[in-house]
Amino acid sequence: MGMDMVGRIAFYVGLVISIIAGWVDVAALWLAILGIIVGLLNVTAKENSRFLLATLVLVSAGIALSTVFGAVMQSILGAYIAFTAAAAFIVALKEVYSIQKGK
């Protein structure tokens, strides 16, 4: 199994766990670990800017919408934010390293 397949599986598992978190208490640590895997394996250098912008919008919208919907949706959005923010953190670190390496 290739590393891109592991990253793809980590993304889908993180998405499913985020949805399950609406009804079951899920430790954010597991979602953060999956997000780190996704950030390391799924996002290429060419996609960094798009991914970071999309993550910024998702996290912002998720925080705003979590107050509108009920407790279940709030749990789902909170879990998804933990998952996505971890991936964005890794991608941002890779981008900063890439920028510094170019100087």
Residue pairs with C-beta under 8 A, 6 or more apart in sequence:
3 41
4 41
4 42
6 37
6 41
7 37
7 38
7 40
7 41
7 42
8 42
10 34
10 37
10 38
10 41
10 42
11 34
11 38
11 42
13 34
14 31
14 34
14 35
14 38
14 83
15 80
15 83
17 26
17 30
17 31
17 34
17 79
17 83
18 31
18 76
18 79
18 80
18 83
19 76
20 26
21 31
21 75
21 76
21 78
21 79
22 72
22 73
22 75
22 76
22 79
23 72
23 75
26 79
28 79
28 82
31 79
31 82
31 83
31 86
32 82
32 83
32 85
32 86
33 86
34 83
34 86
35 82
35 83
35 84
35 85
35 86
35 87
35 88
35 89
35 90
36 86
36 87
36 89
36 90
38 83
38 86
38 87
39 86
39 87
39 88
39 89
39 90
39 91
39 94
40 90
42 87
43 51
43 87
43 91
43 94
45 94
45 98
48 91
48 94
48 95
48 98
49 95
51 87
51 88
51 91
52 88
52 91
52 92
52 95
55 84
55 85
55 87
55 88
55 91
56 88
58 80
58 81
58 84
59 81
59 84
59 85
59 88
62 77
62 78
62 80
62 81
63 77
63 81
65 73
65 77
66 73
66 74
66 77
66 78
67 74
69 77
